[in-house]
């Protein structure tokens, strides 16, 4: 009898969970539909097609939405006679839900910006996290805030070794302003070698953040040269001009960044690195490049292939693998690596 009760109890629990999951799914669908109806009017047919539901289900969801939002669903008539439904903008905001994990992600992003020299963005991220919390009902806000704080105590960000350039928030803000308005910028730029300062008029197309931070821009009106990189730390002055420009057709900042192993751009080459077997696990757990292909060879060593530019940054990265790097292609990259090691040996005065 006890076993039967246990089975029935388990079955009842399962049923309740299934019903609860169903209600959650319906609630999520209603919220998604509410957001859609805020941005555009939809017919029953459009609702059916968008959510893959039957006509009776579409009727019921519209009725449920109207009840949920206190009769706020507006019904109009399309030119073909079909009913059109919509909701006032902002109606769904009071039903938004943010989990403790999402609050933690916002706060961790702020920490990351702090550790990478971007305090201005860190403050914005913290303000966003606080705004999200403030938008929640008081009871939910307290619960989410306490749980998020508890999770945050157990998560941290490892500091990246080595120095990093300081980032001027005013420069970043001005570049962002120019990008949004599609305005030319005039910059006074200090050359890394020699230190001479030159003035450039540029069409800003993006910013690349990393170990060093760069403005990605085209020279004003120049259709012959591609995008160029300008270290943000080398910009001595910047002015947003009144002259407008148009973004270059087909330019994509993510695609531009993927062409290189790091930041520096150039002609991409086919790269092959082979690592010793005792570092196989480390290699398999490392992301080298978006185009990477890894192969475990018969002797346990690992071969990594990818296509990219940025050989200087490749050299610096290869040094971190010490003696576990067994072969390097192409040949000119191998020779550059050997030459780098020789310069290091001479610089520290050891045989």
TORNUFI-5686 format. One record per residue (C-alpha): x, y, z; residue in three letters. Coordinates in Angstrom, 1 decimal. Layout:
BEGIN
- X;Y;Z;rest
- X;Y;Z;ALA
...
//
This chain:
BEGIN
- X;Y;Z;rest
- 0.0;0.0;0.0;UNK
- 2.8;2.3;0.9;UNK
- 4.5;1.7;-2.5;UNK
- 1.2;2.4;-4.3;UNK
- 0.8;5.7;-2.4;UNK
- 4.4;6.6;-3.3;UNK
- 3.8;5.9;-6.9;UNK
- 0.6;7.9;-6.9;UNK
- 2.4;10.8;-5.1;UNK
- 5.1;10.7;-7.7;UNK
- 2.6;10.6;-10.5;UNK
- 0.7;13.5;-9.0;UNK
- 3.9;15.5;-8.7;UNK
- 4.8;14.8;-12.3;UNK
- 1.3;15.9;-13.4;UNK
- 1.5;19.1;-11.4;UNK
- 4.9;19.9;-12.8;UNK
- 3.7;19.3;-16.4;UNK
- 0.7;21.5;-15.8;UNK
- 3.0;24.2;-14.3;UNK
- 5.4;24.0;-17.3;UNK
- 2.4;24.3;-19.6;UNK
- 1.2;27.4;-17.9;UNK
- 4.7;28.9;-18.0;UNK
- 4.9;28.2;-21.7;UNK
- 1.5;29.8;-22.3;UNK
- 2.5;32.8;-20.2;UNK
- 5.7;33.2;-22.2;UNK
- 3.7;33.0;-25.4;UNK
- 1.3;35.6;-24.2;UNK
- 4.1;38.0;-23.3;UNK
- 5.8;37.4;-26.6;UNK
- 2.5;38.1;-28.4;UNK
- 1.9;41.2;-26.3;UNK
- 5.4;42.6;-27.4;UNK
- 4.6;41.8;-31.0;UNK
- 1.2;43.6;-30.8;UNK
- 2.9;46.6;-29.3;UNK
- 5.1;47.0;-32.4;UNK
- 2.6;46.0;-35.2;UNK
- -1.0;45.2;-35.7;UNK
- -1.7;41.5;-36.5;UNK
- -4.6;39.6;-37.9;UNK
- -5.7;36.2;-36.7;UNK
- -4.0;34.6;-39.8;UNK
- -0.8;36.4;-39.0;UNK
- -0.9;35.2;-35.4;UNK
- -1.5;31.7;-36.6;UNK
- 1.4;31.8;-38.9;UNK
- 3.8;33.5;-36.5;UNK
- 3.2;31.1;-33.6;UNK
- 2.2;27.9;-35.5;UNK
- -1.2;27.7;-33.8;UNK
- -4.8;26.9;-34.8;UNK
- -7.5;29.5;-35.4;UNK
- -9.4;28.6;-32.2;UNK
- -6.1;28.9;-30.2;UNK
- -5.5;32.3;-31.8;UNK
- -9.0;33.4;-30.7;UNK
- -8.4;32.2;-27.2;UNK
- -5.0;33.9;-26.8;UNK
- -6.4;37.3;-28.0;UNK
- -9.2;36.9;-25.5;UNK
- -6.7;36.0;-22.7;UNK
- -4.5;39.0;-23.7;UNK
- -7.5;41.4;-23.6;UNK
- -8.4;40.1;-20.1;UNK
- -4.8;40.2;-18.9;UNK
- -4.3;43.8;-20.0;UNK
- -7.7;45.0;-18.8;UNK
- -9.3;45.4;-22.2;UNK
- -6.4;47.3;-23.7;UNK
- -6.3;45.1;-26.9;UNK
- -7.5;47.4;-29.7;UNK
- -9.4;45.9;-32.6;UNK
- -9.4;47.6;-36.0;UNK
- -10.4;46.5;-39.5;UNK
- -7.9;45.9;-42.3;UNK
- -8.6;46.9;-45.9;UNK
- -9.5;43.3;-46.8;UNK
- -12.0;43.2;-43.9;UNK
- -9.9;41.1;-41.5;UNK
- -9.8;42.0;-37.8;UNK
- -6.5;43.7;-36.8;UNK
- -5.3;43.6;-33.2;UNK
- -2.8;45.7;-31.4;UNK
- -1.7;46.9;-27.9;UNK
- -0.5;50.3;-26.7;UNK
- 3.3;50.6;-26.6;UNK
- 4.7;49.7;-23.2;UNK
- 1.8;47.6;-22.1;UNK
- 3.9;44.5;-21.6;UNK
- 6.5;46.2;-19.4;UNK
- 4.9;45.5;-16.1;UNK
- 4.9;41.8;-16.8;UNK
- 8.6;41.6;-17.6;UNK
- 10.6;39.2;-15.5;UNK
- 14.3;39.1;-15.0;UNK
- 16.0;36.2;-13.3;UNK
- 18.8;36.3;-10.7;UNK
- 21.2;34.9;-13.3;UNK
- 20.5;37.8;-15.7;UNK
- 21.1;40.3;-12.9;UNK
- 24.4;38.6;-12.1;UNK
- 25.4;38.7;-15.8;UNK
- 24.9;42.5;-15.9;UNK
- 26.9;42.9;-12.7;UNK
- 29.7;40.6;-13.9;UNK
- 29.8;42.6;-17.2;UNK
- 30.4;45.7;-15.1;UNK
- 33.3;43.9;-13.3;UNK
- 34.7;42.9;-16.7;UNK
- 34.6;46.5;-17.9;UNK
- 36.4;47.6;-14.7;UNK
- 39.2;45.1;-15.2;UNK
- 39.7;46.0;-18.9;UNK
- 40.0;49.8;-18.2;UNK
- 36.5;50.8;-19.3;UNK
- 35.0;52.4;-16.1;UNK
- 32.5;54.5;-18.0;UNK
- 30.9;51.4;-19.5;UNK
- 31.1;49.6;-16.1;UNK
- 29.1;52.4;-14.5;UNK
- 26.5;52.2;-17.3;UNK
- 26.2;48.4;-16.8;UNK
- 25.7;48.9;-13.1;UNK
- 23.0;51.5;-13.7;UNK
- 21.3;49.1;-16.1;UNK
- 21.3;46.3;-13.5;UNK
- 19.8;48.7;-11.0;UNK
- 17.2;49.9;-13.4;UNK
- 16.1;46.4;-14.1;UNK
- 15.8;45.7;-10.4;UNK
- 13.8;48.9;-9.8;UNK
- 11.3;47.9;-12.5;UNK
- 10.4;44.7;-10.6;UNK
- 7.6;44.5;-8.0;UNK
- 9.0;45.0;-4.5;UNK
- 8.7;41.3;-3.3;UNK
- 10.3;40.0;-6.5;UNK
- 13.0;42.7;-6.4;UNK
- 14.1;41.7;-2.9;UNK
- 14.2;38.0;-3.8;UNK
- 16.1;38.5;-7.0;UNK
- 18.6;41.0;-5.5;UNK
- 19.4;38.7;-2.5;UNK
- 19.9;35.7;-4.8;UNK
- 22.0;37.7;-7.3;UNK
- 24.2;39.0;-4.5;UNK
- 24.7;35.5;-3.2;UNK
- 25.7;34.2;-6.7;UNK
- 28.0;37.2;-7.3;UNK
- 29.9;36.4;-4.1;UNK
- 30.9;33.1;-5.7;UNK
- 31.9;34.4;-9.1;UNK
- 34.8;36.5;-10.1;UNK
- 36.9;37.6;-13.0;UNK
- 40.6;36.6;-13.4;UNK
- 42.8;39.6;-14.1;UNK
- 44.5;39.4;-17.5;UNK
- 48.2;39.3;-17.0;UNK
- 50.3;42.3;-18.2;UNK
- 49.7;46.0;-18.6;UNK
- 46.7;47.5;-20.5;UNK
- 46.3;50.9;-22.0;UNK
- 44.1;53.4;-20.2;UNK
- 40.8;54.2;-22.0;UNK
- 39.5;57.8;-22.1;UNK
- 35.7;57.6;-21.7;UNK
- 35.3;61.0;-23.4;UNK
- 37.0;59.7;-26.6;UNK
- 34.9;56.6;-26.6;UNK
- 31.7;58.7;-26.1;UNK
- 32.6;61.0;-28.9;UNK
- 33.3;58.2;-31.3;UNK
- 30.0;56.5;-30.4;UNK
- 28.2;59.8;-31.0;UNK
- 29.8;60.2;-34.4;UNK
- 29.0;56.6;-35.4;UNK
- 25.3;57.0;-34.4;UNK
- 25.1;60.4;-36.3;UNK
- 27.3;59.2;-39.2;UNK
- 29.5;62.3;-38.7;UNK
- 33.2;62.6;-39.7;UNK
- 35.7;63.0;-36.9;UNK
- 38.9;64.9;-36.9;UNK
- 41.6;63.3;-34.7;UNK
- 45.1;64.3;-33.7;UNK
- 46.9;61.0;-33.7;UNK
- 50.4;60.2;-32.2;UNK
- 52.4;57.7;-34.2;UNK
- 53.7;54.7;-32.1;UNK
- 57.1;55.0;-33.7;UNK
- 58.7;58.5;-33.4;UNK
- 55.7;60.0;-31.6;UNK
- 54.9;62.5;-34.3;UNK
- 51.3;63.8;-34.2;UNK
- 49.3;64.0;-37.4;UNK
- 45.7;65.1;-38.0;UNK
- 43.3;62.8;-39.8;UNK
- 39.8;63.2;-41.0;UNK
- 38.0;59.9;-40.6;UNK
- 34.7;58.1;-41.1;UNK
- 34.3;56.0;-37.9;UNK
- 32.8;52.5;-38.5;UNK
- 33.4;50.8;-35.1;UNK
- 35.5;50.2;-32.0;UNK
- 37.4;47.0;-31.3;UNK
- 38.0;46.3;-27.6;UNK
- 40.7;43.9;-26.5;UNK
- 44.1;43.9;-24.9;UNK
- 44.5;47.1;-26.9;UNK
- 41.5;49.1;-28.0;UNK
- 41.1;50.5;-31.5;UNK
- 39.0;52.8;-33.6;UNK
- 38.1;51.2;-37.0;UNK
- 37.7;53.9;-39.6;UNK
- 38.0;54.8;-43.2;UNK
- 39.8;58.0;-44.4;UNK
- 37.3;60.6;-45.3;UNK
- 36.2;60.3;-49.0;UNK
- 38.9;57.7;-49.7;UNK
- 37.4;54.8;-51.8;UNK
- 40.8;53.1;-52.6;UNK
- 42.0;52.1;-49.1;UNK
- 40.2;49.8;-46.8;UNK
- 39.4;50.2;-43.1;UNK
- 42.3;51.3;-40.9;UNK
- 43.0;50.8;-37.2;UNK
- 43.8;53.7;-34.8;UNK
- 44.8;52.9;-31.2;UNK
- 42.5;54.8;-28.9;UNK
- 45.3;55.4;-26.4;UNK
- 47.2;57.3;-29.2;UNK
- 44.4;59.8;-29.9;UNK
- 45.5;63.1;-28.4;UNK
- 42.4;65.1;-29.4;UNK
- 39.1;64.4;-31.2;UNK
- 36.4;66.6;-32.6;UNK
- 33.1;65.5;-34.2;UNK
- 32.7;67.4;-37.4;UNK
- 29.5;68.6;-39.0;UNK
- 30.3;66.8;-42.3;UNK
- 28.3;63.6;-42.8;UNK
- 29.2;60.3;-44.3;UNK
- 27.5;57.0;-45.2;UNK
- 28.6;53.6;-43.8;UNK
- 30.5;51.6;-46.4;UNK
- 28.1;49.0;-48.0;UNK
- 28.9;45.5;-46.8;UNK
- 31.2;46.5;-44.0;UNK
- 30.7;44.4;-40.9;UNK
- 32.7;45.0;-37.8;UNK
- 32.4;41.4;-36.6;UNK
- 33.5;40.1;-40.0;UNK
- 36.4;42.5;-40.1;UNK
- 37.5;41.4;-36.7;UNK
- 37.3;37.7;-37.6;UNK
- 39.8;38.2;-40.4;UNK
- 42.6;38.6;-37.9;UNK
- 44.2;36.4;-35.2;UNK
- 44.0;39.4;-32.9;UNK
- 43.4;43.0;-34.0;UNK
- 46.0;43.8;-36.6;UNK
- 44.7;43.3;-40.2;UNK
- 46.6;42.2;-43.3;UNK
- 46.5;39.5;-45.9;UNK
- 45.1;36.3;-44.3;UNK
- 47.2;33.1;-44.6;UNK
- 46.6;29.4;-44.0;UNK
- 48.1;28.6;-40.6;UNK
- 49.0;25.2;-39.2;UNK
- 50.3;24.7;-35.7;UNK
- 51.1;21.3;-34.1;UNK
- 51.2;21.0;-30.3;UNK
- 52.8;18.2;-28.1;UNK
- 50.6;15.4;-26.8;UNK
- 51.1;16.4;-23.1;UNK
- 49.3;19.7;-23.9;UNK
- 46.5;18.1;-26.0;UNK
- 43.8;18.9;-23.4;UNK
- 44.8;22.5;-23.1;UNK
- 44.8;22.8;-26.9;UNK
- 41.3;21.3;-27.2;UNK
- 40.0;23.7;-24.6;UNK
- 41.5;26.8;-26.3;UNK
- 39.7;28.9;-28.8;UNK
- 42.3;30.0;-31.3;UNK
- 40.2;31.5;-34.2;UNK
- 36.7;31.5;-35.6;UNK
- 37.9;29.3;-38.6;UNK
- 39.8;26.8;-36.5;UNK
- 39.9;23.1;-37.2;UNK
- 41.5;20.8;-34.6;UNK
- 42.8;17.3;-35.3;UNK
- 44.2;14.8;-32.8;UNK
- 47.0;12.9;-34.6;UNK
- 48.1;9.3;-34.1;UNK
- 50.9;10.2;-31.7;UNK
- 48.6;12.2;-29.5;UNK
- 49.7;15.6;-30.7;UNK
- 47.1;18.1;-31.9;UNK
- 47.1;20.0;-35.1;UNK
- 45.3;23.3;-35.3;UNK
- 44.4;24.9;-38.7;UNK
- 42.9;28.3;-39.4;UNK
- 43.0;31.2;-41.8;UNK
- 43.8;34.6;-40.5;UNK
- 46.1;37.7;-40.7;UNK
- 47.9;39.2;-37.7;UNK
- 51.1;37.3;-37.6;UNK
- 52.7;39.6;-35.0;UNK
- 50.1;38.7;-32.5;UNK
- 50.4;35.1;-33.4;UNK
- 54.1;35.2;-32.5;UNK
- 53.3;36.7;-29.1;UNK
- 50.7;34.0;-28.5;UNK
- 53.0;31.1;-29.6;UNK
- 55.6;32.1;-27.0;UNK
- 53.1;31.3;-24.2;UNK
- 53.1;27.6;-25.3;UNK
- 56.8;27.4;-24.7;UNK
- 58.3;24.0;-25.7;UNK
- 55.0;22.4;-26.5;UNK
- 54.8;24.0;-30.0;UNK
- 56.3;21.4;-32.3;UNK
- 55.8;22.8;-35.8;UNK
- 54.6;26.1;-37.4;UNK
- 53.3;26.8;-40.9;UNK
- 53.6;28.8;-43.1;UNK
- 57.4;28.8;-43.2;UNK
- 57.8;32.6;-43.0;UNK
- 55.8;32.6;-39.8;UNK
- 58.1;29.9;-38.4;UNK
- 61.2;31.9;-39.4;UNK
- 59.7;35.0;-37.7;UNK
- 59.1;33.0;-34.5;UNK
- 62.7;31.7;-34.5;UNK
- 63.9;35.2;-35.0;UNK
- 61.7;36.5;-32.2;UNK
- 63.1;33.9;-29.8;UNK
- 66.7;34.8;-30.8;UNK
- 66.0;38.5;-30.2;UNK
- 64.6;37.7;-26.7;UNK
- 67.7;35.5;-26.0;UNK
- 70.1;38.3;-27.0;UNK
- 68.1;40.9;-25.1;UNK
- 68.4;39.1;-21.7;UNK
- 72.0;38.3;-22.4;UNK
- 71.9;34.5;-22.0;UNK
- 73.1;31.8;-24.3;UNK
//
